[in-house]
Amino acid sequence: MPLYEYRCRDCSHEFEALRALGDSAEGIACPQCRHEEVDKLHSTFAASTGSKDAAPAPAGGCCMGTAA
Ligand SMILES: [Zn+2]
């Protein structure tokens, strides 16, 4: 099960919680103040912006031009 990071909207406490894939932050409560509104932080392996290797797929698909 992946480990996600959350930040409490009330006290800004950051904590980690194990959640099943695709789960939202529902049911997660801040361990410090028990506030239930938390923001899910991006996981370390899923940072999406600024990646040099993330080349966009060419328009038209990947298999065009080889089939007669
Ligand atoms: Zn809190």
N, CA, C, O and the ligand as a Tripos MOL2 file, in Angstrom:
@<TRIPOS>MOLECULE
protein
  273   271    69     0     0
PROTEIN
NO_CHARGES

@<TRIPOS>ATOM
      1 N           0.8430   -1.1990    0.0000 N.3       1 MET1
      2 CA          0.0000    0.0000    0.0000 C.3       1 MET1
      3 C           0.8810    1.2520    0.0000 C.2       1 MET1
      4 O           1.8300    1.3510    0.7780 O.2       1 MET1
      5 N           0.5700    2.1760   -0.8500 N.am      2 PRO2
      6 CA          1.4170    3.3720   -0.9340 C.3       2 PRO2
      7 C           1.2380    4.2890    0.2660 C.2       2 PRO2
      8 O           0.1930    4.3370    0.9150 O.2       2 PRO2
      9 N           2.2950    4.9960    0.5130 N.am      3 LEU3
     10 CA          2.2880    5.9390    1.6340 C.3       3 LEU3
     11 C           2.1080    7.3410    1.0630 C.2       3 LEU3
     12 O           2.8700    7.7700    0.1970 O.2       3 LEU3
     13 N           1.1150    8.0350    1.5460 N.am      4 TYR4
     14 CA          0.8580    9.3840    1.0590 C.3       4 TYR4
     15 C           1.1430   10.4040    2.1460 C.2       4 TYR4
     16 O           1.0690   10.1170    3.3410 O.2       4 TYR4
     17 N           1.4690   11.5950    1.6910 N.am      5 GLU5
     18 CA          1.6750   12.6830    2.6380 C.3       5 GLU5
     19 C           0.4710   13.6100    2.6190 C.2       5 GLU5
     20 O          -0.0920   13.9010    1.5640 O.2       5 GLU5
     21 N           0.0950   14.0560    3.7750 N.am      6 TYR6
     22 CA         -1.0280   14.9670    3.9030 C.3       6 TYR6
     23 C          -0.6150   16.1720    4.7340 C.2       6 TYR6
     24 O           0.3050   16.1110    5.5500 O.2       6 TYR6
     25 N          -1.3260   17.2680    4.4990 N.am      7 ARG7
     26 CA         -1.1050   18.4510    5.3360 C.3       7 ARG7
     27 C          -2.4420   18.9230    5.8690 C.2       7 ARG7
     28 O          -3.3990   19.0960    5.1140 O.2       7 ARG7
     29 N          -2.5020   19.1240    7.1460 N.am      8 CYS8
     30 CA         -3.7240   19.5750    7.7930 C.3       8 CYS8
     31 C          -4.0170   21.0120    7.3800 C.2       8 CYS8
     32 O          -3.1260   21.8610    7.3730 O.2       8 CYS8
     33 N          -5.2670   21.2730    7.0380 N.am      9 ARG9
     34 CA         -5.6360   22.6440    6.6610 C.3       9 ARG9
     35 C          -5.7890   23.5450    7.8790 C.2       9 ARG9
     36 O          -5.8060   24.7700    7.7580 O.2       9 ARG9
     37 N          -5.8960   22.9510    9.0120 N.am     10 ASP10
     38 CA         -6.1350   23.7550   10.2050 C.3      10 ASP10
     39 C          -4.8300   24.1660   10.8720 C.2      10 ASP10
     40 O          -4.6270   25.3430   11.1690 O.2      10 ASP10
     41 N          -3.9410   23.1970   11.1090 N.am     11 CYS11
     42 CA         -2.7200   23.5130   11.8480 C.3      11 CYS11
     43 C          -1.4770   23.3410   10.9920 C.2      11 CYS11
     44 O          -0.3570   23.5330   11.4650 O.2      11 CYS11
     45 N          -1.6800   22.9740    9.7110 N.am     12 SER12
     46 CA         -0.5680   22.8110    8.7690 C.3      12 SER12
     47 C           0.3930   21.6900    9.1680 C.2      12 SER12
     48 O           1.5130   21.6210    8.6620 O.2      12 SER12
     49 N          -0.0340   20.8370   10.0500 N.am     13 HIS13
     50 CA          0.7910   19.6900   10.4020 C.3      13 HIS13
     51 C           0.8540   18.7240    9.2230 C.2      13 HIS13
     52 O          -0.1720   18.3980    8.6260 O.2      13 HIS13
     53 N           2.0560   18.2680    8.8920 N.am     14 GLU14
     54 CA          2.2060   17.3130    7.7990 C.3      14 GLU14
     55 C           2.4260   15.9200    8.3750 C.2      14 GLU14
     56 O           3.1910   15.7250    9.3200 O.2      14 GLU14
     57 N           1.7340   14.9640    7.7780 N.am     15 PHE15
     58 CA          1.8450   13.5960    8.2770 C.3      15 PHE15
     59 C           1.6610   12.6300    7.1240 C.2      15 PHE15
     60 O           1.2440   13.0130    6.0310 O.2      15 PHE15
     61 N           1.9740   11.3840    7.3830 N.am     16 GLU16
     62 CA          1.8730   10.3650    6.3560 C.3      16 GLU16
     63 C           0.7960    9.3620    6.7300 C.2      16 GLU16
     64 O           0.5480    9.0950    7.9050 O.2      16 GLU16
     65 N           0.1630    8.8150    5.7040 N.am     17 ALA17
     66 CA         -0.8590    7.8170    5.9670 C.3      17 ALA17
     67 C          -0.8740    6.8130    4.8290 C.2      17 ALA17
     68 O          -0.6730    7.1620    3.6660 O.2      17 ALA17
     69 N          -1.1080    5.5920    5.1780 N.am     18 LEU18
     70 CA         -1.2230    4.5420    4.1700 C.3      18 LEU18
     71 C          -2.6420    4.5360    3.6270 C.2      18 LEU18
     72 O          -3.6120    4.4610    4.3820 O.2      18 LEU18
     73 N          -2.7470    4.6170    2.3140 N.am     19 ARG19
     74 CA         -4.0650    4.5910    1.6990 C.3      19 ARG19
     75 C          -4.0320    3.6490    0.5070 C.2      19 ARG19
     76 O          -3.0010    3.4900   -0.1460 O.2      19 ARG19
     77 N          -5.1540    3.0360    0.2360 N.am     20 ALA20
     78 CA         -5.2360    2.2070   -0.9530 C.3      20 ALA20
     79 C          -5.1530    3.0930   -2.1860 C.2      20 ALA20
     80 O          -5.4830    4.2770   -2.1370 O.2      20 ALA20
     81 N          -4.7130    2.5140   -3.2780 N.am     21 LEU21
     82 CA         -4.5800    3.2670   -4.5190 C.3      21 LEU21
     83 C          -5.9170    3.9010   -4.8960 C.2      21 LEU21
     84 O          -6.9600    3.2490   -4.8690 O.2      21 LEU21
     85 N          -5.8620    5.1700   -5.2450 N.am     22 GLY22
     86 CA         -7.0590    5.8450   -5.7150 C.3      22 GLY22
     87 C          -7.9240    6.3920   -4.6040 C.2      22 GLY22
     88 O          -8.9050    7.0880   -4.8660 O.2      22 GLY22
     89 N          -7.5760    6.0880   -3.3740 N.am     23 ASP23
     90 CA         -8.3810    6.6260   -2.2920 C.3      23 ASP23
     91 C          -8.1930    8.1170   -2.1740 C.2      23 ASP23
     92 O          -7.1100    8.6390   -2.4380 O.2      23 ASP23
     93 N          -9.2400    8.7980   -1.7820 N.am     24 SER24
     94 CA         -9.1270   10.2190   -1.5160 C.3      24 SER24
     95 C          -8.7070   10.4130   -0.0640 C.2      24 SER24
     96 O          -8.4060    9.4550    0.6480 O.2      24 SER24
     97 N          -8.6960   11.6460    0.3450 N.am     25 ALA25
     98 CA         -8.2920   11.9490    1.7130 C.3      25 ALA25
     99 C          -9.4550   11.8050    2.6800 C.2      25 ALA25
    100 O          -9.3340   12.1630    3.8520 O.2      25 ALA25
    101 N         -10.5600   11.2940    2.2130 N.am     26 GLU26
    102 CA        -11.7110   11.1500    3.0970 C.3      26 GLU26
    103 C         -11.3940   10.1830    4.2250 C.2      26 GLU26
    104 O         -10.7850    9.1340    4.0110 O.2      26 GLU26
    105 N         -11.8050   10.5410    5.3990 N.am     27 GLY27
    106 CA        -11.5840    9.6750    6.5360 C.3      27 GLY27
    107 C         -10.2400    9.8750    7.1890 C.2      27 GLY27
    108 O          -9.9520    9.2820    8.2290 O.2      27 GLY27
    109 N          -9.4140   10.7110    6.5830 N.am     28 ILE28
    110 CA         -8.1150   11.0110    7.1850 C.3      28 ILE28
    111 C          -8.2830   12.1920    8.1350 C.2      28 ILE28
    112 O          -8.8920   13.2030    7.7860 O.2      28 ILE28
    113 N          -7.7530   12.0540    9.3010 N.am     29 ALA29
    114 CA         -7.8150   13.1500   10.2670 C.3      29 ALA29
    115 C          -6.4030   13.4830   10.7220 C.2      29 ALA29
    116 O          -5.5430   12.6110   10.8460 O.2      29 ALA29
    117 N          -6.1980   14.7480   10.9630 N.am     30 CYS30
    118 CA         -4.9050   15.1990   11.4530 C.3      30 CYS30
    119 C          -4.6020   14.5490   12.8080 C.2      30 CYS30
    120 O          -5.4080   14.6400   13.7340 O.2      30 CYS30
    121 N          -3.4610   13.9040   12.9210 N.am     31 PRO31
    122 CA         -3.1360   13.2380   14.1810 C.3      31 PRO31
    123 C          -2.8290   14.2270   15.3030 C.2      31 PRO31
    124 O          -2.7400   13.8500   16.4710 O.2      31 PRO31
    125 N          -2.6730   15.4770   14.9340 N.am     32 GLN32
    126 CA         -2.2980   16.4630   15.9480 C.3      32 GLN32
    127 C          -3.5110   17.1800   16.5200 C.2      32 GLN32
    128 O          -3.6250   17.3650   17.7320 O.2      32 GLN32
    129 N          -4.4270   17.5860   15.6220 N.am     33 CYS33
    130 CA         -5.5660   18.3620   16.1140 C.3      33 CYS33
    131 C          -6.8980   17.7090   15.7730 C.2      33 CYS33
    132 O          -7.9560   18.2420   16.1100 O.2      33 CYS33
    133 N          -6.8530   16.5460   15.1010 N.am     34 ARG34
    134 CA         -8.0460   15.7750   14.7310 C.3      34 ARG34
    135 C          -8.9210   16.4800   13.7040 C.2      34 ARG34
    136 O         -10.0520   16.0560   13.4650 O.2      34 ARG34
    137 N          -8.4230   17.5380   13.0980 N.am     35 HIS35
    138 CA         -9.1500   18.1930   12.0280 C.3      35 HIS35
    139 C          -9.2170   17.2380   10.8350 C.2      35 HIS35
    140 O          -8.2480   16.5420   10.5300 O.2      35 HIS35
    141 N         -10.3670   17.2140   10.1670 N.am     36 GLU36
    142 CA        -10.5460   16.2170    9.1130 C.3      36 GLU36
    143 C         -10.3910   16.7910    7.7160 C.2      36 GLU36
    144 O         -10.5490   16.0670    6.7330 O.2      36 GLU36
    145 N         -10.0890   18.0630    7.6110 N.am     37 GLU37
    146 CA         -9.8310   18.6240    6.2860 C.3      37 GLU37
    147 C          -8.3230   18.6570    6.0590 C.2      37 GLU37
    148 O          -7.6060   19.4730    6.6380 O.2      37 GLU37
    149 N          -7.8690   17.7620    5.2120 N.am     38 VAL38
    150 CA         -6.4440   17.6850    4.9390 C.3      38 VAL38
    151 C          -6.2220   17.7230    3.4290 C.2      38 VAL38
    152 O          -7.0840   17.2950    2.6620 O.2      38 VAL38
    153 N          -5.0980   18.2210    3.0160 N.am     39 ASP39
    154 CA         -4.7270   18.2150    1.6100 C.3      39 ASP39
    155 C          -3.7220   17.1070    1.3720 C.2      39 ASP39
    156 O          -2.7950   16.9050    2.1560 O.2      39 ASP39
    157 N          -3.9230   16.3920    0.2720 N.am     40 LYS40
    158 CA         -2.9540   15.3570   -0.0740 C.3      40 LYS40
    159 C          -1.7980   16.0140   -0.8120 C.2      40 LYS40
    160 O          -2.0030   16.7400   -1.7850 O.2      40 LYS40
    161 N          -0.6000   15.7570   -0.3490 N.am     41 LEU41
    162 CA          0.5800   16.2970   -1.0150 C.3      41 LEU41
    163 C           1.0290   15.3150   -2.0920 C.2      41 LEU41
    164 O           0.7600   14.1160   -2.0240 O.2      41 LEU41
    165 N           1.7130   15.8590   -3.0750 N.am     42 HIS42
    166 CA          2.1940   14.9790   -4.1340 C.3      42 HIS42
    167 C           3.2200   14.0060   -3.5740 C.2      42 HIS42
    168 O           4.0540   14.3700   -2.7460 O.2      42 HIS42
    169 N           3.1460   12.7820   -4.0320 N.am     43 SER43
    170 CA          4.1120   11.7960   -3.5900 C.3      43 SER43
    171 C           5.4460   12.0250   -4.2800 C.2      43 SER43
    172 O           5.5060   12.6540   -5.3370 O.2      43 SER43
    173 N           6.4910   11.5270   -3.6960 N.am     44 THR44
    174 CA          7.8350   11.8350   -4.1810 C.3      44 THR44
    175 C           8.0890   11.2530   -5.5650 C.2      44 THR44
    176 O           8.8880   11.7960   -6.3280 O.2      44 THR44
    177 N           7.4210   10.1640   -5.8940 N.am     45 PHE45
    178 CA          7.6690    9.5180   -7.1690 C.3      45 PHE45
    179 C           6.6560    9.8970   -8.2270 C.2      45 PHE45
    180 O           6.6490    9.3100   -9.3090 O.2      45 PHE45
    181 N           5.8090   10.8520   -7.9450 N.am     46 ALA46
    182 CA          4.7740   11.2130   -8.8920 C.3      46 ALA46
    183 C           4.8160   12.6960   -9.2460 C.2      46 ALA46
    184 O           3.8320   13.2470   -9.7380 O.2      46 ALA46
    185 N           5.9340   13.3280   -9.0000 N.am     47 ALA47
    186 CA          6.0610   14.7320   -9.3780 C.3      47 ALA47
    187 C           5.9240   14.8640  -10.8860 C.2      47 ALA47
    188 O           6.6080   14.1750  -11.6430 O.2      47 ALA47
    189 N           5.0400   15.7470  -11.3120 N.am     48 SER48
    190 CA          4.6810   15.7460  -12.7300 C.3      48 SER48
    191 C           5.2580   16.9330  -13.4880 C.2      48 SER48
    192 O           5.4180   16.8560  -14.7060 O.2      48 SER48
    193 N           5.5660   17.9950  -12.8240 N.am     49 THR49
    194 CA          6.0020   19.1880  -13.5330 C.3      49 THR49
    195 C           7.5170   19.2540  -13.6090 C.2      49 THR49
    196 O           8.2120   18.9560  -12.6370 O.2      49 THR49
    197 N           8.0130   19.6370  -14.7460 N.am     50 GLY50
    198 CA          9.4340   19.8780  -14.8810 C.3      50 GLY50
    199 C          10.2510   18.6420  -15.1810 C.2      50 GLY50
    200 O          11.4780   18.6790  -15.0830 O.2      50 GLY50
    201 N           9.6070   17.5510  -15.5410 N.am     51 SER51
    202 CA         10.3740   16.3480  -15.8270 C.3      51 SER51
    203 C          10.9700   16.4130  -17.2300 C.2      51 SER51
    204 O          10.2600   16.6540  -18.2060 O.2      51 SER51
    205 N          12.2540   16.1990  -17.3190 N.am     52 LYS52
    206 CA         12.9160   16.2750  -18.6260 C.3      52 LYS52
    207 C          12.5660   15.0840  -19.5020 C.2      52 LYS52
    208 O          12.6020   15.1790  -20.7290 O.2      52 LYS52
    209 N          12.2280   13.9680  -18.8790 N.am     53 ASP53
    210 CA         12.0410   12.7350  -19.6320 C.3      53 ASP53
    211 C          10.6100   12.5610  -20.1300 C.2      53 ASP53
    212 O          10.3270   11.6520  -20.9090 O.2      53 ASP53
    213 N           9.7140   13.4280  -19.6820 N.am     54 ALA54
    214 CA          8.3230   13.2570  -20.0450 C.3      54 ALA54
    215 C           8.0470   13.8990  -21.4020 C.2      54 ALA54
    216 O           7.4140   14.9520  -21.4760 O.2      54 ALA54
    217 N           8.5200   13.2680  -22.4700 N.am     55 ALA55
    218 CA          8.2680   13.7870  -23.8060 C.3      55 ALA55
    219 C           6.8320   13.4870  -24.2010 C.2      55 ALA55
    220 O           6.3710   12.3580  -24.0330 O.2      55 ALA55
    221 N           6.1300   14.4600  -24.7150 N.am     56 PRO56
    222 CA          4.7470   14.2150  -25.1110 C.3      56 PRO56
    223 C           4.6690   13.3100  -26.3300 C.2      56 PRO56
    224 O           5.5300   13.3640  -27.2070 O.2      56 PRO56
    225 N           3.6540   12.4970  -26.3820 N.am     57 ALA57
    226 CA          3.4780   11.6100  -27.5200 C.3      57 ALA57
    227 C           3.1760   12.4370  -28.7630 C.2      57 ALA57
    228 O           2.4460   13.4250  -28.6850 O.2      57 ALA57
    229 N           3.7270   12.0450  -29.9070 N.am     58 PRO58
    230 CA          3.4560   12.7960  -31.1320 C.3      58 PRO58
    231 C           1.9870   12.7250  -31.5060 C.2      58 PRO58
    232 O           1.3270   11.7030  -31.3180 O.2      58 PRO58
    233 N           1.4950   13.8200  -32.0340 N.am     59 ALA59
    234 CA          0.1030   13.8590  -32.4280 C.3      59 ALA59
    235 C          -0.1620   12.8340  -33.5190 C.2      59 ALA59
    236 O           0.6480   12.6650  -34.4310 O.2      59 ALA59
    237 N          -1.2840   12.1570  -33.4240 N.am     60 GLY60
    238 CA         -1.6250   11.1790  -34.4460 C.3      60 GLY60
    239 C          -1.3600    9.7520  -33.9890 C.2      60 GLY60
    240 O          -1.7330    8.8070  -34.6850 O.2      60 GLY60
    241 N          -0.7340    9.5770  -32.8520 N.am     61 GLY61
    242 CA         -0.5040    8.2340  -32.3630 C.3      61 GLY61
    243 C           0.8950    7.7560  -32.6900 C.2      61 GLY61
    244 O           1.6370    8.4350  -33.4000 O.2      61 GLY61
    245 N           1.2570    6.5970  -32.1810 N.am     62 CYS62
    246 CA          2.6350    6.1280  -32.2650 C.3      62 CYS62
    247 C           2.8720    5.1790  -33.4070 C.2      62 CYS62
    248 O           4.0260    4.8880  -33.7220 O.2      62 CYS62
    249 N           1.8330    4.6830  -34.0440 N.am     63 CYS63
    250 CA          2.0200    3.6120  -35.0150 C.3      63 CYS63
    251 C           1.6300    4.0420  -36.4240 C.2      63 CYS63
    252 O           1.3840    3.2080  -37.2960 O.2      63 CYS63
    253 N           1.5770    5.3430  -36.6320 N.am     64 MET64
    254 CA          1.1890    5.8350  -37.9480 C.3      64 MET64
    255 C           2.3580    5.6940  -38.9260 C.2      64 MET64
    256 O           3.5150    5.8740  -38.5450 O.2      64 MET64
    257 N           2.0590    5.3790  -40.1620 N.am     65 GLY65
    258 CA          3.0940    5.4600  -41.1920 C.3      65 GLY65
    259 C           3.8010    4.1590  -41.4840 C.2      65 GLY65
    260 O           4.5250    4.0770  -42.4760 O.2      65 GLY65
    261 N           3.6250    3.1350  -40.6660 N.am     66 THR66
    262 CA          4.3410    1.8900  -40.9360 C.3      66 THR66
    263 C           3.4600    0.8950  -41.6660 C.2      66 THR66
    264 O           3.9670    0.0470  -42.3990 O.2      66 THR66
    265 N           2.1620    0.9800  -41.4820 N.am     67 ALA67
    266 CA          1.2690    0.0500  -42.1440 C.3      67 ALA67
    267 C           0.9040    0.5860  -43.5200 C.2      67 ALA67
    268 O           0.5960    1.7680  -43.6690 O.2      67 ALA67
    269 N           0.9370   -0.2870  -44.5290 N.am     68 ALA68
    270 CA          0.6220    0.1250  -45.8980 C.3      68 ALA68
    271 C          -0.8870    0.2130  -46.0170 C.2      68 ALA68
    272 O          -1.4040    0.5440  -47.0840 O.2      68 ALA68
    273 ZN         -4.1150   19.6270   12.3490 Zn       69 ZN69
@<TRIPOS>BOND
     1     1     2 1
     2     2     3 1
     3     3     4 2
     4     3     5 am
     5     5     6 1
     6     6     7 1
     7     7     8 2
     8     7     9 am
     9     9    10 1
    10    10    11 1
    11    11    12 2
    12    11    13 am
    13    13    14 1
    14    14    15 1
    15    15    16 2
    16    15    17 am
    17    17    18 1
    18    18    19 1
    19    19    20 2
    20    19    21 am
    21    21    22 1
    22    22    23 1
    23    23    24 2
    24    23    25 am
    25    25    26 1
    26    26    27 1
    27    27    28 2
    28    27    29 am
    29    29    30 1
    30    30    31 1
    31    31    32 2
    32    31    33 am
    33    33    34 1
    34    34    35 1
    35    35    36 2
    36    35    37 am
    37    37    38 1
    38    38    39 1
    39    39    40 2
    40    39    41 am
    41    41    42 1
    42    42    43 1
    43    43    44 2
    44    43    45 am
    45    45    46 1
    46    46    47 1
    47    47    48 2
    48    47    49 am
    49    49    50 1
    50    50    51 1
    51    51    52 2
    52    51    53 am
    53    53    54 1
    54    54    55 1
    55    55    56 2
    56    55    57 am
    57    57    58 1
    58    58    59 1
    59    59    60 2
    60    59    61 am
    61    61    62 1
    62    62    63 1
    63    63    64 2
    64    63    65 am
    65    65    66 1
    66    66    67 1
    67    67    68 2
    68    67    69 am
    69    69    70 1
    70    70    71 1
    71    71    72 2
    72    71    73 am
    73    73    74 1
    74    74    75 1
    75    75    76 2
    76    75    77 am
    77    77    78 1
    78    78    79 1
    79    79    80 2
    80    79    81 am
    81    81    82 1
    82    82    83 1
    83    83    84 2
    84    83    85 am
    85    85    86 1
    86    86    87 1
    87    87    88 2
    88    87    89 am
    89    89    90 1
    90    90    91 1
    91    91    92 2
    92    91    93 am
    93    93    94 1
    94    94    95 1
    95    95    96 2
    96    95    97 am
    97    97    98 1
    98    98    99 1
    99    99   100 2
   100    99   101 am
   101   101   102 1
   102   102   103 1
   103   103   104 2
   104   103   105 am
   105   105   106 1
   106   106   107 1
   107   107   108 2
   108   107   109 am
   109   109   110 1
   110   110   111 1
   111   111   112 2
   112   111   113 am
   113   113   114 1
   114   114   115 1
   115   115   116 2
   116   115   117 am
   117   117   118 1
   118   118   119 1
   119   119   120 2
   120   119   121 am
   121   121   122 1
   122   122   123 1
   123   123   124 2
   124   123   125 am
   125   125   126 1
   126   126   127 1
   127   127   128 2
   128   127   129 am
   129   129   130 1
   130   130   131 1
   131   131   132 2
   132   131   133 am
   133   133   134 1
   134   134   135 1
   135   135   136 2
   136   135   137 am
   137   137   138 1
   138   138   139 1
   139   139   140 2
   140   139   141 am
   141   141   142 1
   142   142   143 1
   143   143   144 2
   144   143   145 am
   145   145   146 1
   146   146   147 1
   147   147   148 2
   148   147   149 am
   149   149   150 1
   150   150   151 1
   151   151   152 2
   152   151   153 am
   153   153   154 1
   154   154   155 1
   155   155   156 2
   156   155   157 am
   157   157   158 1
   158   158   159 1
   159   159   160 2
   160   159   161 am
   161   161   162 1
   162   162   163 1
   163   163   164 2
   164   163   165 am
   165   165   166 1
   166   166   167 1
   167   167   168 2
   168   167   169 am
   169   169   170 1
   170   170   171 1
   171   171   172 2
   172   171   173 am
   173   173   174 1
   174   174   175 1
   175   175   176 2
   176   175   177 am
   177   177   178 1
   178   178   179 1
   179   179   180 2
   180   179   181 am
   181   181   182 1
   182   182   183 1
   183   183   184 2
   184   183   185 am
   185   185   186 1
   186   186   187 1
   187   187   188 2
   188   187   189 am
   189   189   190 1
   190   190   191 1
   191   191   192 2
   192   191   193 am
   193   193   194 1
   194   194   195 1
   195   195   196 2
   196   195   197 am
   197   197   198 1
   198   198   199 1
   199   199   200 2
   200   199   201 am
   201   201   202 1
   202   202   203 1
   203   203   204 2
   204   203   205 am
   205   205   206 1
   206   206   207 1
   207   207   208 2
   208   207   209 am
   209   209   210 1
   210   210   211 1
   211   211   212 2
   212   211   213 am
   213   213   214 1
   214   214   215 1
   215   215   216 2
   216   215   217 am
   217   217   218 1
   218   218   219 1
   219   219   220 2
   220   219   221 am
   221   221   222 1
   222   222   223 1
   223   223   224 2
   224   223   225 am
   225   225   226 1
   226   226   227 1
   227   227   228 2
   228   227   229 am
   229   229   230 1
   230   230   231 1
   231   231   232 2
   232   231   233 am
   233   233   234 1
   234   234   235 1
   235   235   236 2
   236   235   237 am
   237   237   238 1
   238   238   239 1
   239   239   240 2
   240   239   241 am
   241   241   242 1
   242   242   243 1
   243   243   244 2
   244   243   245 am
   245   245   246 1
   246   246   247 1
   247   247   248 2
   248   247   249 am
   249   249   250 1
   250   250   251 1
   251   251   252 2
   252   251   253 am
   253   253   254 1
   254   254   255 1
   255   255   256 2
   256   255   257 am
   257   257   258 1
   258   258   259 1
   259   259   260 2
   260   259   261 am
   261   261   262 1
   262   262   263 1
   263   263   264 2
   264   263   265 am
   265   265   266 1
   266   266   267 1
   267   267   268 2
   268   267   269 am
   269   269   270 1
   270   270   271 1
   271   271   272 2
@<TRIPOS>SUBSTRUCTURE
     1 MET1         2 RESIDUE 1 A MET
     2 PRO2         6 RESIDUE 1 A PRO
     3 LEU3        10 RESIDUE 1 A LEU
     4 TYR4        14 RESIDUE 1 A TYR
     5 GLU5        18 RESIDUE 1 A GLU
     6 TYR6        22 RESIDUE 1 A TYR
     7 ARG7        26 RESIDUE 1 A ARG
     8 CYS8        30 RESIDUE 1 A CYS
     9 ARG9        34 RESIDUE 1 A ARG
    10 ASP10       38 RESIDUE 1 A ASP
    11 CYS11       42 RESIDUE 1 A CYS
    12 SER12       46 RESIDUE 1 A SER
    13 HIS13       50 RESIDUE 1 A HIS
    14 GLU14       54 RESIDUE 1 A GLU
    15 PHE15       58 RESIDUE 1 A PHE
    16 GLU16       62 RESIDUE 1 A GLU
    17 ALA17       66 RESIDUE 1 A ALA
    18 LEU18       70 RESIDUE 1 A LEU
    19 ARG19       74 RESIDUE 1 A ARG
    20 ALA20       78 RESIDUE 1 A ALA
    21 LEU21       82 RESIDUE 1 A LEU
    22 GLY22       86 RESIDUE 1 A GLY
    23 ASP23       90 RESIDUE 1 A ASP
    24 SER24       94 RESIDUE 1 A SER
    25 ALA25       98 RESIDUE 1 A ALA
    26 GLU26      102 RESIDUE 1 A GLU
    27 GLY27      106 RESIDUE 1 A GLY
    28 ILE28      110 RESIDUE 1 A ILE
    29 ALA29      114 RESIDUE 1 A ALA
    30 CYS30      118 RESIDUE 1 A CYS
    31 PRO31      122 RESIDUE 1 A PRO
    32 GLN32      126 RESIDUE 1 A GLN
    33 CYS33      130 RESIDUE 1 A CYS
    34 ARG34      134 RESIDUE 1 A ARG
    35 HIS35      138 RESIDUE 1 A HIS
    36 GLU36      142 RESIDUE 1 A GLU
    37 GLU37      146 RESIDUE 1 A GLU
    38 VAL38      150 RESIDUE 1 A VAL
    39 ASP39      154 RESIDUE 1 A ASP
    40 LYS40      158 RESIDUE 1 A LYS
    41 LEU41      162 RESIDUE 1 A LEU
    42 HIS42      166 RESIDUE 1 A HIS
    43 SER43      170 RESIDUE 1 A SER
    44 THR44      174 RESIDUE 1 A THR
    45 PHE45      178 RESIDUE 1 A PHE
    46 ALA46      182 RESIDUE 1 A ALA
    47 ALA47      186 RESIDUE 1 A ALA
    48 SER48      190 RESIDUE 1 A SER
    49 THR49      194 RESIDUE 1 A THR
    50 GLY50      198 RESIDUE 1 A GLY
    51 SER51      202 RESIDUE 1 A SER
    52 LYS52      206 RESIDUE 1 A LYS
    53 ASP53      210 RESIDUE 1 A ASP
    54 ALA54      214 RESIDUE 1 A ALA
    55 ALA55      218 RESIDUE 1 A ALA
    56 PRO56      222 RESIDUE 1 A PRO
    57 ALA57      226 RESIDUE 1 A ALA
    58 PRO58      230 RESIDUE 1 A PRO
    59 ALA59      234 RESIDUE 1 A ALA
    60 GLY60      238 RESIDUE 1 A GLY
    61 GLY61      242 RESIDUE 1 A GLY
    62 CYS62      246 RESIDUE 1 A CYS
    63 CYS63      250 RESIDUE 1 A CYS
    64 MET64      254 RESIDUE 1 A MET
    65 GLY65      258 RESIDUE 1 A GLY
    66 THR66      262 RESIDUE 1 A THR
    67 ALA67      266 RESIDUE 1 A ALA
    68 ALA68      270 RESIDUE 1 A ALA
    69 ZN69       273 GROUP 0 **** ****
